[in-house]
Amino acid sequence: MSSPDVQSVIAELRGAYLRSLSQRLQALRNAAAVRDFKLVLMHAHQLKGSGSSYGFAEISDIAARIEEAGQAHQGSVLESLLVELERVAQHLSQNSPAAKQA
């Protein structure tokens, strides 16, 4: 596979990840809303790893902080981090042409 083909596949994968992010964030928000910290930890941990895998360090960094807040059962900190994560996800989605493809 030539370099432009590889770059195209990477862009496509990153776009698919960003398009699926809203569902992942909703699951995380639902878990946080009912203070299901075990589920919060699971979702945050998955986002931490997947964000890093797809090259979105911002998502991984915030997810790591969400994981810490979940471990400490810090609901108010968790809420503010979720707002921050949603803002970053929205910014990434709006600025990624691949994320807008169906």
C-alpha positions as CSV (number, residue, x, y, z in Angstrom):
1,M,0.0,0.0,0.0
2,S,1.5,3.4,-0.9
3,S,1.8,6.2,1.5
4,P,-1.2,8.2,0.2
5,D,-3.3,5.0,0.5
6,V,-2.2,4.5,4.1
7,Q,-2.9,8.1,4.9
8,S,-6.4,7.7,3.4
9,V,-7.1,4.6,5.5
10,I,-5.9,6.3,8.6
11,A,-8.0,9.4,7.9
12,E,-11.0,7.1,7.4
13,L,-10.5,5.2,10.6
14,R,-10.0,8.4,12.6
15,G,-13.2,9.8,11.0
16,A,-15.2,6.7,12.0
17,Y,-13.8,6.9,15.5
18,L,-14.9,10.5,15.8
19,R,-18.4,9.7,14.4
20,S,-18.8,7.0,17.0
21,L,-17.7,9.3,19.8
22,S,-21.0,10.8,20.5
23,Q,-22.5,7.4,21.4
24,R,-19.5,6.6,23.6
25,L,-19.9,10.0,25.3
26,Q,-23.6,9.5,25.9
27,A,-22.9,6.1,27.5
28,L,-20.4,7.8,29.8
29,R,-22.7,10.6,30.6
30,N,-25.5,8.2,31.4
31,A,-23.3,6.2,33.8
32,A,-22.2,9.5,35.4
33,A,-25.8,10.7,35.8
34,V,-26.7,7.7,37.9
35,R,-23.3,7.7,39.7
36,D,-22.5,4.2,38.4
37,F,-18.7,4.7,39.0
38,K,-17.9,1.2,37.9
39,L,-19.4,1.9,34.5
40,V,-17.8,5.3,34.4
41,L,-14.4,3.7,34.9
42,M,-15.0,1.2,32.2
43,H,-16.1,3.8,29.6
44,A,-13.3,6.3,30.6
45,H,-10.7,3.6,30.4
46,Q,-11.9,2.6,26.9
47,L,-11.8,6.2,25.8
48,K,-8.4,6.7,27.3
49,G,-7.0,3.8,25.2
50,S,-8.9,4.3,22.0
51,G,-8.2,8.1,21.9
52,S,-4.5,7.4,22.2
53,S,-4.7,4.6,19.6
54,Y,-6.4,6.9,17.0
55,G,-4.1,9.8,17.7
56,F,-6.4,11.9,19.8
57,A,-4.2,12.7,22.9
58,E,-6.7,15.3,24.1
59,I,-9.4,12.6,24.4
60,S,-7.1,10.3,26.2
61,D,-5.9,13.0,28.6
62,I,-9.4,14.0,29.7
63,A,-10.6,10.4,29.8
64,A,-7.6,9.6,32.2
65,R,-8.8,12.5,34.4
66,I,-12.4,11.2,34.3
67,E,-11.1,7.8,35.3
68,E,-9.3,9.3,38.3
69,A,-12.5,11.3,39.3
70,G,-14.5,8.1,39.0
71,Q,-12.1,6.2,41.2
72,A,-12.4,8.9,43.8
73,H,-16.2,9.1,43.4
74,Q,-16.0,12.8,42.6
75,G,-19.3,13.5,40.9
76,S,-18.9,17.2,40.5
77,V,-15.4,16.9,39.1
78,L,-16.7,14.2,36.8
79,E,-19.4,16.5,35.4
80,S,-17.0,19.3,34.6
81,L,-14.6,16.9,32.9
82,L,-17.5,15.5,30.8
83,V,-18.3,19.0,29.6
84,E,-14.7,19.5,28.7
85,L,-14.6,16.1,26.9
86,E,-17.7,16.9,24.9
87,R,-16.3,20.3,23.9
88,V,-13.1,18.7,22.7
89,A,-15.0,15.9,20.8
90,Q,-17.2,18.5,19.2
91,H,-14.2,20.6,18.1
92,L,-12.4,17.6,16.7
93,S,-15.5,16.4,14.8
94,Q,-16.1,19.9,13.4
95,N,-12.5,20.3,12.2
96,S,-12.0,16.8,10.7
97,P,-13.3,16.3,7.2
98,A,-13.2,12.6,7.7
99,A,-15.6,12.8,10.6
100,K,-18.2,14.3,8.4
101,Q,-18.2,11.5,5.9
102,A,-21.1,9.0,6.2
